[in-house]
Amino acid sequence: MGDPWLSIVGMPHDTAAQLPPASRAAIDAAEVIFGGPRHLDLVNAGDRGRPWPVPFTVDPVLAAKGRQVVVLASGDPFWFGAGGSLSAQLDPGDWRVLPAPSTFSWVAGALGWRLEDVTCHGLHAAPLAQLRAVLAPKARFICLLRDGAAPAELAHWLTAEGAGQARLFVCERMGGTDQRVRETTAQGFDLSDVAAPAAVAVALPAGVGLPRSSGLPDDLFAHDGQITKRPVRALTLSALAPRPGEVLWDIGAGSGSISVEWCLTGGRAVAFEQHAARADNITRNAEQFGLAHRLTVHHGDAHALIADRPAPDAVFVGGGGSDALFEALFDTLPKGTRLVANGVTLETEARLARLHGEKGGSLLRVELAEAAPLGRLRGWHAARPVVQWSVVL
């Protein structure tokens, strides 16, 4: 690993006395030490200390290259810490890491929870809605929170999501001599003296969370009627075959329901929508589902907007598309990209049938009917047929 100039040292909560010899030696040898004021005080950094700038940036650390530098971070620096931000801008061999137990480890140990059975979240600056994708019956997760007021906000949010019976373990100053763990429920939360740094472990009740199957109920989305309806959305997502980490282009996104469900599987999506009000709905849906960090919305003509963008793994054309759009996609997309297009008009059906003949793939015609009142009885109300072309380019 060479001779690293930067040591990223994980700090215990309240004392430097628990630091192992290697961490202590790195701090003693450092010419410059970066960290929060509390950590700098704990190691007696003195004139060598450099508090993190506000707003946070790693630029001062990078500027100190060539000197012996230490960065102090809480617990494990590569678990919602500064480590990832630093390593992304460094060369291999520039750094070494000397971690301490993370807050997640302290909390799990105090509660007797297996870490492999829970999910862990850093919500210092992220919206609570990001948790929506992990709400599931009897699931457990641990959250790092912004300050002492944030646990009450989390309790209120969980109650609004139908998880008022969730058990909350409010954990303060974990790993220190004055650590404290208190249990309450989301709907019964009444703690007003929570001290930072704070984390909350949550044990959810039964009957909460979104279904994991494709095709969420239409009424979960903000839309103006322009939405890929639930059964067709399920078939479309099946054809798109989302995988964690992959990127979708959603062209003619409407409400963004396809993008939202794609992102819920762990991917990222770029939605293109030419109608301003619908683009606003996509943004609302991304925020409501806690996916604003995964779903990007572009208002305008997709044909013009797709040029020079990083290639996606899959593309959905929701409005049928034009000949010019498809030609641009065929010229732009790399081999192996999955392309799915839906249409309801005769003109679009003809276009997709022609493309199927030229490019191959699968051509599917979907005809659905739903029971509806017919006088005092019931009858079948047929939806417009949908033609779906899917192909791997």
C-alpha positions in Angstrom: 0.0 0.0 0.0 3.0 2.3 -0.2 3.7 5.0 2.4 0.4 6.7 3.1 0.5 10.4 4.0 -3.0 10.3 5.5 -4.3 8.3 8.4 -8.1 8.2 8.9 -8.6 7.4 12.6 -11.9 6.2 14.1 -12.6 7.8 17.5 -14.5 6.5 20.5 -17.2 8.7 21.8 -15.7 10.3 24.9 -12.0 9.5 25.4 -8.8 9.0 23.5 -7.6 6.6 26.2 -9.4 3.7 24.4 -7.4 4.3 21.1 -5.2 1.4 20.1 -1.5 1.9 19.9 -1.4 2.3 16.1 -4.1 5.1 16.2 -2.3 6.8 19.0 1.0 6.6 17.2 -0.5 8.1 14.0 -1.9 11.1 16.0 1.4 11.6 17.8 3.3 11.7 14.5 0.8 14.0 12.7 1.8 17.4 11.5 -1.9 18.4 10.9 -5.0 16.9 12.4 -8.5 17.5 11.0 -11.7 16.7 12.9 -14.7 18.1 14.7 -13.9 20.3 17.7 -14.9 17.6 20.2 -12.5 15.1 18.7 -9.7 17.6 18.4 -10.1 18.3 22.1 -10.0 14.6 23.0 -6.6 14.1 21.4 -5.2 17.5 22.6 -4.5 18.5 19.0 -3.5 22.0 20.0 -1.9 24.1 17.2 -2.0 21.1 14.9 -5.8 20.9 14.9 -7.9 22.0 12.0 -11.7 22.0 12.5 -13.8 20.9 9.6 -15.0 23.8 7.5 -18.7 24.7 7.3 -20.1 23.7 4.9 -18.2 20.4 5.0 -15.5 19.9 2.4 -12.5 17.7 2.2 -10.5 20.2 0.2 -8.3 21.3 3.1 -7.2 17.7 3.7 -6.3 17.3 0.0 -4.4 20.6 0.1 -2.2 19.2 2.9 -0.9 16.3 0.8 2.8 15.8 1.3 2.6 16.3 5.1 1.7 13.7 7.7 -2.0 14.2 8.1 -4.6 12.6 10.4 -8.4 12.8 10.0 -10.5 12.1 13.1 -13.9 10.6 12.5 -16.5 8.9 14.7 -16.3 5.2 15.0 -15.8 3.5 11.6 -14.9 6.3 9.1 -16.2 4.2 6.2 -19.7 3.7 7.6 -21.5 7.0 6.9 -18.3 8.8 7.7 -15.7 11.0 6.1 -13.7 8.0 4.7 -15.7 7.5 1.6 -15.6 11.3 0.7 -11.8 11.3 1.1 -11.0 8.0 -0.7 -13.0 9.0 -3.7 -10.5 11.8 -4.4 -7.3 10.0 -3.4 -4.9 7.6 -5.1 -4.5 4.0 -3.8 -1.8 4.0 -1.2 -2.5 7.6 -0.1 -4.3 6.6 3.0 -4.7 4.0 5.7 -7.7 3.6 8.0 -7.7 2.8 11.7 -11.3 2.3 12.6 -13.0 2.1 16.0 -16.3 0.3 16.7 -19.2 2.1 14.9 -22.3 3.4 16.7 -24.2 0.7 14.9 -22.0 -1.9 16.7 -22.5 -0.3 20.1 -26.2 -0.1 19.6 -26.5 -3.7 18.3 -24.4 -5.0 21.1 -26.4 -3.1 23.8 -29.7 -4.6 22.4 -28.4 -8.0 21.5 -29.3 -7.6 17.9 -27.3 -9.4 15.1 -26.0 -6.7 12.8 -26.5 -9.0 9.8 -30.3 -9.0 10.5 -30.8 -5.2 10.6 -30.3 -2.4 8.1 -28.2 0.7 9.0 -28.9 4.2 7.9 -27.2 7.6 8.2 -29.8 10.3 8.3 -27.8 13.3 9.5 -28.7 15.3 6.4 -31.1 12.9 4.6 -34.9 13.0 4.7 -36.7 10.5 6.9 -38.7 9.4 3.8 -35.6 7.5 2.7 -36.7 4.9 5.2 -39.9 4.2 3.4 -38.2 1.6 1.2 -37.1 -0.5 4.2 -40.4 -0.5 6.1 -41.5 -4.1 6.3 -43.3 -6.3 8.8 -41.2 -7.0 11.9 -38.1 -5.4 10.3 -35.4 -3.8 12.4 -33.1 -1.0 11.6 -30.7 1.5 13.2 -30.5 5.2 12.3 -27.9 7.7 13.0 -29.7 11.0 13.5 -28.9 14.7 13.2 -29.4 15.9 16.8 -31.4 15.4 20.0 -34.6 16.6 18.4 -34.5 14.2 15.5 -35.7 11.1 17.4 -39.1 12.8 18.1 -39.3 13.6 14.4 -38.6 10.0 13.5 -41.3 8.9 15.9 -43.9 11.3 14.3 -42.9 10.1 10.8 -43.3 6.4 11.7 -46.7 7.0 13.2 -47.8 8.8 10.1 -46.6 5.8 8.1 -48.8 3.4 10.1 -46.0 2.2 12.3 -47.2 3.8 15.6 -46.7 0.5 17.4 -43.0 0.4 16.5 -40.6 -0.1 19.4 -38.0 2.7 19.5 -34.7 2.4 21.4 -33.2 5.8 21.8 -29.5 5.5 22.2 -27.3 8.4 23.4 -23.5 8.8 23.5 -22.9 5.2 22.8 -19.6 3.8 23.7 -19.0 6.3 26.4 -19.2 6.0 30.2 -22.4 8.1 30.2 -24.2 6.1 27.4 -28.0 5.7 27.8 -30.6 3.5 26.1 -34.3 4.2 26.6 -37.3 2.3 25.1 -40.6 3.8 24.0 -43.0 3.5 21.0 -43.4 5.8 18.0 -46.9 6.9 19.0 -46.1 7.2 22.7 -42.8 9.1 22.2 -42.5 11.7 25.0 -38.7 12.1 25.5 -37.6 15.7 25.5 -34.0 15.4 26.8 -32.3 13.4 24.2 -28.6 14.2 24.0 -26.5 14.1 20.9 -24.8 12.1 19.4 -28.0 10.0 19.2 -29.1 7.0 17.3 -32.5 5.2 17.3 -33.0 1.5 16.8 -36.5 0.6 15.5 -38.3 -2.7 15.7 -41.3 -2.5 13.4 -44.7 -4.2 14.1 -46.5 -6.5 11.6 -48.5 -5.1 8.7 -46.4 -2.1 7.7 -44.4 -1.2 4.6 -44.8 -1.3 0.8 -45.3 -4.6 -1.0 -42.1 -5.8 -2.6 -43.8 -7.0 -5.8 -44.0 -4.8 -8.9 -47.2 -2.9 -9.4 -47.9 -0.7 -6.4 -51.5 0.8 -6.1 -52.0 3.7 -8.4 -53.3 5.9 -5.6 -49.9 5.9 -3.9 -48.7 8.2 -6.7 -49.4 11.9 -7.5 -50.7 11.9 -11.1 -53.1 13.6 -13.5 -54.4 10.4 -15.0 -51.3 10.0 -17.1 -49.9 6.9 -15.3 -48.9 3.4 -16.3 -51.7 1.6 -14.5 -50.8 -1.0 -11.9 -51.2 -4.3 -14.0 -49.4 -2.9 -17.0 -46.7 -1.4 -14.7 -46.1 -4.8 -13.2 -45.7 -6.3 -16.7 -43.5 -3.4 -17.8 -41.1 -3.7 -14.8 -40.9 -7.4 -15.4 -39.7 -6.7 -18.9 -37.3 -4.0 -17.8 -35.8 -6.5 -15.2 -34.4 -4.0 -12.7 -31.3 -4.9 -10.7 -29.7 -2.9 -7.8 -27.3 -0.3 -9.0 -28.5 -0.1 -12.6 -29.7 3.1 -14.3 -33.0 3.5 -16.2 -34.0 6.2 -18.7 -37.8 6.7 -18.3 -38.9 8.6 -21.4 -42.3 10.2 -21.4 -42.4 9.4 -17.7 -45.9 10.8 -16.9 -46.2 10.4 -13.1 -42.8 8.7 -12.8 -44.4 5.5 -11.4 -42.1 3.3 -13.4 -39.0 5.2 -12.2 -40.2 5.1 -8.6 -40.6 1.3 -8.6 -37.3 0.9 -10.4 -35.5 2.9 -7.7 -37.2 1.0 -5.0 -35.3 -2.1 -6.2 -32.0 -0.3 -5.6 -31.4 1.3 -8.9 -31.3 4.9 -10.2 -33.6 6.5 -12.8 -33.5 9.6 -15.1 -37.0 10.7 -16.0 -37.7 12.8 -19.1 -41.1 14.6 -19.2 -42.1 17.4 -21.6 -45.1 18.5 -19.6 -44.2 20.8 -16.7 -47.0 19.8 -14.4 -46.2 16.1 -14.8 -42.5 16.8 -14.2 -43.6 18.4 -10.9 -45.6 15.3 -10.1 -42.5 13.1 -10.7 -40.6 15.3 -8.3 -43.3 15.0 -5.7 -43.4 11.2 -6.0 -39.6 11.0 -5.7 -39.8 13.0 -2.5 -42.8 11.1 -1.1 -41.1 7.7 -1.6 -37.8 9.0 -0.2 -36.1 8.6 -3.6 -35.0 12.1 -4.5 -31.4 11.0 -4.2 -32.0 8.2 -6.8 -34.4 9.8 -9.3 -33.5 12.8 -11.5 -36.2 14.6 -13.4 -35.6 16.5 -16.7 -38.3 18.7 -18.1 -38.2 18.9 -21.9 -38.0 16.9 -25.1 -36.2 13.7 -24.5 -34.9 13.5 -28.0 -32.9 16.6 -27.3 -32.0 15.8 -23.7 -30.6 12.3 -24.1 -27.5 13.4 -26.1 -24.2 13.0 -24.4 -25.6 11.4 -21.2 -24.0 8.4 -19.5 -25.5 5.3 -21.0 -28.3 3.6 -19.1 -28.8 -0.1 -18.5 -32.4 0.0 -19.5 -34.8 2.4 -21.3 -38.6 2.6 -21.0 -40.5 4.6 -23.6 -43.9 5.2 -22.1 -45.6 7.4 -24.7 -45.1 5.3 -27.8 -42.2 7.4 -29.0 -41.5 8.8 -32.5 -39.4 7.3 -35.3 -36.8 10.0 -34.7 -36.6 9.1 -31.0 -36.1 5.4 -31.6 -33.4 6.2 -34.3 -31.6 8.3 -31.7 -31.8 5.6 -29.2 -30.5 2.9 -31.6 -27.6 5.3 -32.4 -26.9 6.1 -28.8 -27.5 3.0 -26.7 -24.7 0.4 -26.2 -25.1 -3.3 -27.0 -26.9 -5.1 -24.2 -29.3 -2.3 -23.2 -32.8 -3.4 -22.4 -35.5 -1.4 -24.2 -39.2 -1.6 -23.5 -41.8 0.6 -25.2 -45.6 0.7 -24.5 -48.3 2.1 -26.8 -52.1 2.4 -27.0 -52.7 4.1 -30.4 -53.0 2.3 -33.7 -50.1 4.4 -35.0 -47.8 3.4 -32.1 -48.9 -0.3 -32.5 -47.9 -0.1 -36.2 -44.5 1.4 -35.2 -43.8 -1.1 -32.5 -44.8 -4.0 -34.9 -42.4 -2.7 -37.5 -39.6 -2.4 -35.0 -40.3 -5.9 -33.7 -39.9 -7.1 -37.3 -36.6 -5.2 -37.7 -35.0 -5.7 -34.4 -36.6 -8.8 -32.9 -37.4 -9.1 -29.2 -40.9 -9.7 -27.8 -44.2 -8.1 -28.9 -47.0 -8.4 -26.4 -50.6 -7.2 -26.6 -52.3 -6.7 -23.2 -56.1 -6.5 -23.0 -57.5 -6.0 -19.5 -61.0 -5.6 -18.1 -62.2 -4.7 -14.6 -65.5 -5.4 -12.9 -67.6 -2.3 -12.6 -71.2 -1.4 -11.8 -73.7 -1.9 -14.6 -77.0 -0.6 -13.4 -77.8 -2.6 -10.4 -75.5 -5.4 -11.5 -71.9 -5.6 -12.6 -70.1 -5.9 -15.9 -66.7 -5.9 -17.4 -65.2 -2.5 -18.2 -62.4 -2.9 -20.7 -59.3 -0.8 -20.7 -57.6 0.2 -24.0 -55.3 -2.5 -25.2 -51.6 -1.9 -24.6 -49.0 -3.1 -27.0 -45.5 -3.7 -25.5 -42.3 -4.2 -27.4 -39.3 -5.3 -25.4 -35.8 -6.1 -26.8 -32.2 -6.4 -25.8 -30.2 -4.3 -28.2 
